[in-house]
Amino acid sequence: MLRETAELREKTHELERRLEIAETRLNPIFKSKSMQEIEELIKAMAPSDANVLITGESGVGKEVVANAIHQRSRRAHKPMIKLNCAAFPQSMIEGELFGYVKGAFTGAVNDFPGMISEASGSTLFLDEISDMPTDLQTRFLRVLQEREYRPLGSTRTISADFRVIAATNRPIPQALSENRLRSDLYYRLNTFQIQVPPLRERKQDIPPLVGFFLKQFAKSLGKTEPEIAPEAFQKLLDYWWPGNVRELQNAIEYGVVLAKQNVIGVKELPAEVQLPAALQQIERVTGPRAAVQTLDDVERDTILQALAQSHGNKKKAAQLLGIQRPTLYNKMKRYAIEL
């Protein structure tokens, strides 16, 4: 009895230590109202075994949220097992997930337990779940329902004891309409859904994240933590962060490496962050680093669009372009446009 009590106390202390580490790591992120609401939801549902679906753009911190859920759960004494469904070819992902026995297929020279087995008593995090092949989604759904599975090439049924957290960067309606995510699996996973907003919608999180990453990279590079010049900090606040927190992390690492006299100025930030706000607006529409066309190319494309819209009627095309028909004929000749 005393031994069991001591083991329980040791596990409790270990869990408390893990929670303290997790909260220390996560504190810089949860400053905006939206992220504070997510944190409250995590605290409420993490101790259960309920399935969770995390959505949001690439780089917003979906895995960070998954880690927070696991570290606050009753399964935190074991490491969370992670499988990125987009990182494996379709022919390999089934074996990675379910495992296989020796000889199950060409190249299976040894038994492999698989991610479900490794996650026993813990949490299985399936990133980019909408990239999992749909036939495999059907088989995985059956595991969630029956709580048992068979490795490839095996006749032995194994009990499955894991909590599942899934994530996708595709909007759910799009994933469902494109049949990238089976609706029956979606409803099974969607006990709790957490939508992580993009960084541009929670800019209150930028200052604490910047401070967090400054400390992280200064320590890893063996440098004194640099300061950020006010004008450089304003650039960080003004930028729209299409790559979200991951892009901010890379930008701060870039700045720490290039810092001069222990100060990160505008010139020590990545080129895209340095862009004036007006040019950033253009990038939002055209895409970052879009190819630049010559004025002649633009004019030729515009004439072709007008002709297409007017179904080849040159009079209507000229009216759409706001020019006279002779001018249109001259430009068509110049650009070798024949109808």
TAFEN-V814106 format. One record per residue. PHI is phi in whole degrees, -180 to 180 (999 if undefined). BURIAL is # if it has 16 or more other C-alpha atoms within 10 Angstrom, else .. D_FIRST is the distance of its C-alpha to the first C-alpha in Angstrom with 1 decimal. Layout:
phi=PHI burial=BURIAL d_first=D_FIRST
phi=PHI burial=BURIAL d_first=D_FIRST
This chain:
phi=999 burial=. d_first=0.0
phi=-63 burial=. d_first=3.8
phi=-64 burial=. d_first=5.4
phi=-63 burial=. d_first=5.1
phi=-64 burial=. d_first=6.2
phi=-65 burial=. d_first=8.6
phi=-66 burial=. d_first=9.9
phi=-64 burial=. d_first=10.5
phi=-64 burial=. d_first=12.3
phi=-64 burial=. d_first=14.2
phi=-65 burial=. d_first=15.3
phi=-63 burial=. d_first=16.4
phi=-63 burial=. d_first=18.4
phi=-65 burial=. d_first=19.9
phi=-64 burial=# d_first=21.0
phi=-62 burial=# d_first=22.5
phi=-64 burial=. d_first=24.3
phi=-65 burial=# d_first=25.7
phi=-64 burial=# d_first=26.9
phi=-64 burial=. d_first=28.6
phi=-65 burial=. d_first=30.4
phi=-61 burial=# d_first=31.4
phi=-67 burial=. d_first=32.8
phi=-62 burial=. d_first=34.6
phi=-72 burial=. d_first=36.3
phi=-92 burial=# d_first=37.2
phi=-51 burial=. d_first=38.5
phi=-62 burial=# d_first=42.0
phi=-84 burial=# d_first=42.4
phi=-89 burial=# d_first=41.6
phi=-114 burial=# d_first=44.5
phi=-73 burial=# d_first=46.9
phi=-60 burial=. d_first=46.5
phi=-63 burial=. d_first=46.0
phi=-76 burial=# d_first=43.1
phi=-65 burial=. d_first=41.5
phi=-66 burial=. d_first=41.6
phi=-64 burial=# d_first=39.9
phi=-62 burial=# d_first=37.2
phi=-64 burial=. d_first=36.6
phi=-65 burial=. d_first=36.4
phi=-60 burial=# d_first=34.0
phi=-60 burial=. d_first=31.6
phi=-74 burial=. d_first=31.9
phi=-104 burial=# d_first=31.4
phi=-59 burial=# d_first=29.4
phi=-66 burial=# d_first=25.9
phi=-82 burial=. d_first=27.2
phi=-105 burial=# d_first=28.0
phi=-64 burial=. d_first=31.7
phi=-69 burial=# d_first=34.3
phi=-134 burial=# d_first=36.4
phi=-119 burial=# d_first=40.0
phi=-108 burial=# d_first=41.3
phi=-121 burial=# d_first=45.0
phi=150 burial=# d_first=47.4
phi=-63 burial=# d_first=50.0
phi=-60 burial=# d_first=49.3
phi=87 burial=# d_first=47.8
phi=-79 burial=# d_first=46.6
phi=111 burial=# d_first=43.0
phi=-64 burial=# d_first=41.5
phi=-69 burial=# d_first=39.0
phi=-62 burial=. d_first=38.0
phi=-64 burial=# d_first=37.3
phi=-61 burial=# d_first=35.2
phi=-61 burial=# d_first=33.2
phi=-64 burial=# d_first=32.7
phi=-63 burial=# d_first=31.4
phi=-63 burial=# d_first=29.0
phi=-68 burial=# d_first=27.7
phi=-98 burial=# d_first=27.0
phi=-94 burial=# d_first=25.3
phi=-76 burial=# d_first=21.8
phi=-102 burial=# d_first=22.9
phi=-69 burial=# d_first=23.8
phi=-72 burial=# d_first=21.2
phi=-117 burial=# d_first=23.6
phi=-68 burial=# d_first=27.3
phi=-73 burial=# d_first=29.8
phi=-96 burial=# d_first=32.2
phi=-118 burial=# d_first=35.8
phi=-133 burial=# d_first=38.8
phi=-89 burial=# d_first=42.3
phi=-67 burial=# d_first=44.3
phi=-87 burial=# d_first=47.5
phi=-90 burial=. d_first=46.8
phi=-120 burial=. d_first=47.0
phi=-61 burial=. d_first=49.9
phi=-57 burial=. d_first=49.7
phi=-72 burial=. d_first=49.6
phi=-103 burial=. d_first=46.5
phi=-66 burial=# d_first=44.3
phi=-64 burial=# d_first=43.2
phi=-66 burial=# d_first=41.9
phi=-63 burial=# d_first=40.1
phi=-80 burial=# d_first=38.4
phi=-93 burial=# d_first=37.6
phi=80 burial=# d_first=37.7
phi=-159 burial=# d_first=39.7
phi=-104 burial=# d_first=39.9
phi=-56 burial=. d_first=42.3
phi=87 burial=. d_first=45.8
phi=-64 burial=# d_first=45.3
phi=-159 burial=. d_first=48.3
phi=-60 burial=. d_first=50.5
phi=101 burial=. d_first=48.6
phi=-84 burial=. d_first=45.2
phi=-86 burial=. d_first=44.9
phi=-141 burial=. d_first=41.0
phi=-67 burial=. d_first=38.2
phi=-134 burial=# d_first=37.1
phi=-69 burial=# d_first=34.0
phi=89 burial=# d_first=35.4
phi=-67 burial=# d_first=34.3
phi=-62 burial=# d_first=32.6
phi=-65 burial=# d_first=30.3
phi=-65 burial=# d_first=29.7
phi=-86 burial=# d_first=28.8
phi=-58 burial=# d_first=26.1
phi=79 burial=# d_first=23.3
phi=-131 burial=# d_first=25.6
phi=-120 burial=# d_first=29.1
phi=-107 burial=# d_first=32.4
phi=-103 burial=# d_first=35.3
phi=-104 burial=# d_first=38.7
phi=-84 burial=# d_first=41.5
phi=52 burial=# d_first=45.0
phi=-60 burial=# d_first=44.0
phi=-73 burial=# d_first=47.6
phi=-95 burial=# d_first=48.5
phi=-75 burial=# d_first=46.4
phi=-53 burial=# d_first=48.8
phi=-64 burial=# d_first=49.2
phi=-68 burial=. d_first=48.6
phi=-73 burial=. d_first=45.3
phi=-59 burial=# d_first=44.4
phi=-62 burial=. d_first=44.9
phi=-68 burial=. d_first=42.5
phi=-67 burial=# d_first=39.9
phi=-59 burial=# d_first=40.3
phi=-63 burial=. d_first=39.5
phi=-65 burial=# d_first=36.2
phi=-64 burial=# d_first=35.3
phi=-80 burial=. d_first=36.3
phi=-99 burial=. d_first=34.8
phi=57 burial=. d_first=31.8
phi=-158 burial=. d_first=32.8
phi=-157 burial=# d_first=35.4
phi=-126 burial=# d_first=37.1
phi=-64 burial=# d_first=38.0
phi=-61 burial=# d_first=41.7
phi=80 burial=. d_first=43.0
phi=-109 burial=. d_first=39.9
phi=-105 burial=. d_first=39.6
phi=-91 burial=. d_first=35.8
phi=-90 burial=. d_first=34.3
phi=-118 burial=. d_first=31.2
phi=-70 burial=. d_first=28.9
phi=-115 burial=# d_first=29.3
phi=-124 burial=# d_first=26.5
phi=-152 burial=# d_first=28.0
phi=-101 burial=# d_first=29.6
phi=-112 burial=# d_first=33.2
phi=-122 burial=# d_first=35.3
phi=-117 burial=# d_first=39.0
phi=-144 burial=# d_first=41.9
phi=-151 burial=# d_first=45.6
phi=-97 burial=# d_first=48.6
phi=-88 burial=# d_first=50.9
phi=-57 burial=. d_first=51.7
phi=-57 burial=# d_first=50.0
phi=-58 burial=. d_first=53.4
phi=-68 burial=. d_first=55.0
phi=-61 burial=# d_first=52.2
phi=-73 burial=. d_first=52.4
phi=-68 burial=. d_first=56.2
phi=-88 burial=. d_first=56.4
phi=59 burial=. d_first=53.9
phi=-84 burial=# d_first=51.7
phi=-132 burial=# d_first=48.8
phi=-67 burial=# d_first=48.4
phi=-64 burial=. d_first=48.3
phi=-67 burial=. d_first=45.7
phi=-70 burial=# d_first=43.3
phi=-57 burial=# d_first=44.2
phi=-67 burial=. d_first=43.3
phi=-72 burial=# d_first=40.0
phi=-79 burial=# d_first=39.1
phi=-87 burial=# d_first=40.6
phi=-61 burial=. d_first=37.9
phi=-125 burial=# d_first=38.2
phi=-117 burial=# d_first=41.1
phi=-117 burial=# d_first=41.4
phi=-101 burial=# d_first=44.9
phi=-88 burial=# d_first=45.0
phi=-72 burial=# d_first=48.5
phi=-66 burial=# d_first=50.7
phi=-62 burial=# d_first=51.0
phi=-65 burial=# d_first=54.6
phi=-97 burial=. d_first=53.3
phi=-143 burial=# d_first=50.8
phi=-69 burial=# d_first=52.6
phi=-64 burial=# d_first=50.7
phi=-82 burial=# d_first=48.0
phi=-65 burial=# d_first=50.4
phi=-57 burial=. d_first=50.4
phi=-66 burial=. d_first=46.7
phi=-66 burial=# d_first=46.5
phi=-60 burial=# d_first=49.4
phi=-60 burial=# d_first=47.7
phi=-64 burial=# d_first=44.4
phi=-70 burial=# d_first=46.4
phi=-59 burial=# d_first=48.5
phi=-63 burial=. d_first=45.6
phi=-60 burial=. d_first=44.0
phi=-80 burial=# d_first=47.2
phi=-62 burial=# d_first=48.5
phi=-67 burial=. d_first=45.2
phi=-68 burial=. d_first=45.3
phi=-93 burial=. d_first=49.0
phi=68 burial=. d_first=48.7
phi=-117 burial=. d_first=51.2
phi=-70 burial=. d_first=51.4
phi=-60 burial=# d_first=50.6
phi=-80 burial=# d_first=54.1
phi=-94 burial=# d_first=55.6
phi=-112 burial=# d_first=57.1
phi=-60 burial=. d_first=60.7
phi=-53 burial=. d_first=61.2
phi=-68 burial=. d_first=63.5
phi=-71 burial=# d_first=61.0
phi=-64 burial=# d_first=58.2
phi=-65 burial=. d_first=60.6
phi=-61 burial=# d_first=61.1
phi=-64 burial=# d_first=57.4
phi=-74 burial=# d_first=57.4
phi=-82 burial=# d_first=60.6
phi=-68 burial=# d_first=59.6
phi=-92 burial=# d_first=58.5
phi=49 burial=# d_first=55.7
phi=-62 burial=# d_first=56.1
phi=-93 burial=# d_first=53.3
phi=60 burial=# d_first=51.1
phi=-63 burial=# d_first=48.2
phi=-63 burial=. d_first=48.5
phi=-70 burial=# d_first=52.1
phi=-62 burial=# d_first=51.6
phi=-58 burial=# d_first=49.0
phi=-64 burial=. d_first=51.7
phi=-65 burial=# d_first=54.3
phi=-70 burial=# d_first=52.4
phi=-61 burial=# d_first=51.7
phi=-58 burial=# d_first=55.4
phi=-67 burial=# d_first=56.3
phi=-64 burial=# d_first=54.0
phi=-65 burial=# d_first=55.5
phi=-96 burial=# d_first=59.1
phi=-53 burial=# d_first=58.7
phi=-111 burial=. d_first=61.7
phi=53 burial=. d_first=61.5
phi=62 burial=. d_first=57.9
phi=-132 burial=# d_first=59.2
phi=-97 burial=# d_first=58.9
phi=-98 burial=# d_first=62.2
phi=-60 burial=# d_first=63.5
phi=-70 burial=. d_first=64.8
phi=-95 burial=# d_first=61.3
phi=-101 burial=# d_first=60.0
phi=-57 burial=. d_first=60.4
phi=-56 burial=. d_first=63.9
phi=-67 burial=. d_first=62.8
phi=-73 burial=# d_first=61.2
phi=-73 burial=# d_first=64.4
phi=-59 burial=# d_first=66.5
phi=-60 burial=. d_first=68.3
phi=-58 burial=. d_first=67.0
phi=-63 burial=. d_first=70.1
phi=-71 burial=. d_first=69.5
phi=-65 burial=# d_first=65.8
phi=-62 burial=. d_first=67.1
phi=-63 burial=. d_first=69.3
phi=-63 burial=. d_first=66.3
phi=-62 burial=. d_first=64.3
phi=-83 burial=. d_first=67.2
phi=-90 burial=. d_first=68.3
phi=97 burial=. d_first=65.0
phi=-60 burial=. d_first=64.2
phi=53 burial=. d_first=66.8
phi=-65 burial=. d_first=68.9
phi=-65 burial=. d_first=72.0
phi=-90 burial=. d_first=75.1
phi=-95 burial=. d_first=78.2
phi=-73 burial=. d_first=81.7
phi=-62 burial=. d_first=83.8
phi=-63 burial=. d_first=85.9
phi=-63 burial=. d_first=82.9
phi=-62 burial=. d_first=81.8
phi=-65 burial=. d_first=85.3
phi=-62 burial=# d_first=85.7
phi=-63 burial=. d_first=82.4
phi=-67 burial=. d_first=83.4
phi=-63 burial=# d_first=86.8
phi=-64 burial=# d_first=85.1
phi=-64 burial=# d_first=82.7
phi=-66 burial=# d_first=85.7
phi=-65 burial=# d_first=87.6
phi=-67 burial=. d_first=84.7
phi=-66 burial=. d_first=84.2
phi=-94 burial=# d_first=87.9
phi=56 burial=. d_first=88.0
phi=85 burial=. d_first=90.6
phi=-78 burial=. d_first=92.9
phi=-67 burial=# d_first=94.2
phi=-64 burial=. d_first=95.6
phi=-68 burial=# d_first=92.3
phi=-62 burial=# d_first=90.5
phi=-63 burial=# d_first=92.8
phi=-64 burial=. d_first=92.3
phi=-61 burial=. d_first=88.5
phi=-84 burial=. d_first=88.9
phi=74 burial=. d_first=91.4
phi=-130 burial=. d_first=94.1
phi=-80 burial=. d_first=97.5
phi=-60 burial=# d_first=98.0
phi=-58 burial=. d_first=100.1
phi=-65 burial=. d_first=97.3
phi=-63 burial=# d_first=94.8
phi=-60 burial=. d_first=97.2
phi=-62 burial=. d_first=97.5
phi=-71 burial=. d_first=93.8
phi=-63 burial=# d_first=93.2
phi=-65 burial=. d_first=95.9
phi=-62 burial=. d_first=94.3
phi=-98 burial=. d_first=90.8
phi=56 burial=. d_first=92.3
phi=-96 burial=. d_first=91.0
phi=-116 burial=. d_first=93.1
phi=-128 burial=. d_first=93.1
